[in-house]
Amino acid sequence: MAQYRVLDPKEAVIDTKEFDNASDAYDWFNNVEVPSDRLGYRMEVRHDDGEWHMFDQTDGTRSKN
């Protein structure tokens, strides 16, 4: 399991939780922790090295405008 945390706009950790996969973690973030899509909140994941890194729920592609 990986550990995820949610930070508010002032960089304070508001919750931490473990998930088996990134999709469940994103659902938790989007539907439970920040359901109103308020700006400034972010989710981080703890890597094996013990460091926290920003979590990106994309497939790595960008739309071409």
VOKEVO-331909 format. One record per residue: x negated, y, z of N, C-alpha, C in turn. Coordinates in steps of 0.1 Angstrom, whole numbers, plus 5000, padded with zeros to 4 digits. Each point is the difference from the previous one (the first is absolute). Layout:
N
XYZXYZXYZ ...
This chain:
65
499249885000500850125000499150125000 500550114994499350124999500850105009 499250095006500650115009500150134992 501250065001500450124994500450115010 499750124997500550115009500550114992 500950085007500750124994499550125007 499550104992499650135006500950114996 500250095009500850124997499250114994 500650114996499250104993498950065008 500049985013498950065009499049895003 500049894993499149895001500249915013 501150025007500349925011500649864996 499549895006500649874997501449995007 501049974992501349995006500549865001 499349904993500449865002498949924993 499949885005499049904995500749865000 499849924989500749884999499249904991 500149875002499449914991501049944990 499549974988500849944989499249904993 500749904994499349904992499750054986 500750104995499850054987500350154999 499450064990500150154998501450044997 500849924993501450044996500850015013 499949915009500750025013499650125008 498750034999499550125007500550134994 500150004987500550124993501550015003 500849895000501450015003500250065014 499249955010500050055014499850155000 499050054993499650144999501150084994 500549954989501050084992501450005006 500449895006501449985004500250025015 498949985008500250015015499350125005 498750014997499250115006500250144994 500150014987500250134993501149984990 501249975004501149984990500450124992 499850125005500450124993499050054990 499049934997498950044991499450135003 499950035013499450125005498550014995 499550114996498750024996499050005011 498849964997498950005010499849885008 500949905000499849875006499249914991 499249915006499349914992499849875008 499749894992499749875006498649974997 499349935010498749954999500049855003 499049934995499849865003498649995005 499949905010498749985006499349894992 498850034995499249904992499249915010 499449904994499349905008498850075007 499550114995498950075006500450085013 501350005003500550075011500450144997 499750054988500350144996501550014995 500650115002501350034994499950074987 500849964990499950054987501550034995 500150114993501350044994500649884992 501249985002500749894993500750054988 499849934989500550054987501049894995 501250034998501049904995500350034986 499049984991500150014986499449894993 500249984988499449894992498750054993 499650135003498850054995500150074987 501250004994500350074987500550145003 499850084991500550145001500850034987 501150075002500850034988499350104992 500249994987499450104990501050104997 499850135003500950104997499750074986 
